[in-house]
Amino acid sequence: MKSSIFEQLTPHFNLYEFVASKTAYRKKISNIPSEEVVENIRALCVNVLEHLSRACGHPVYISSGYRCPELNKAVGGVPNSQHIKGEAADIKGESKFINWVFGNYIKKNLPFDQLIFEKCDDNGYPSWIHVSYRRNEKLNRKQIIYTKL
């Protein structure tokens, strides 16, 4: 069955949150994922993001989810970005402190492939968190990276 972009993936996340993009809209790029990519996004939601949302009690906003190759290039993403496969999302909370809480909760409690605390300020609070997850859990590297402003 073909997924609808409004499909509810988990109680707190729907597919639209992962495909919506101002850049895609502005540049008229069709950012519609394949069924395999939808299953990767669903796995990320089920195994990481839904648990995070329930445990932390704060809204988890997807600032960048799936990116088709054309959109990924348009936003300056690396050619092998996990966003292209639907395995990654950039997430934000209501503040940089909440972003830090999100990242640390994932780091200590949830499976992930890569966790990037992006553009951390002098207090170590990130502007957003990049989190990725691979359906084949044996391939999840548990890699953690911190970047500065």
Buried (B, 14 or more C-beta within 10 A) or exposed (E): EEBEBEBEBBEBBBBBBBBBBEEBEEEEBEBBBEEEBBBBBBBBBBBBBBBBBEBBEBEBEBBBBBBBEEBBBBBEBEEEBBBBBBBBBBBBBEEBEBBBBBBEBBBEEBEBBBBBBBBBEEEEBBBBBBBBBBBEEEEBEEEEEEEEE
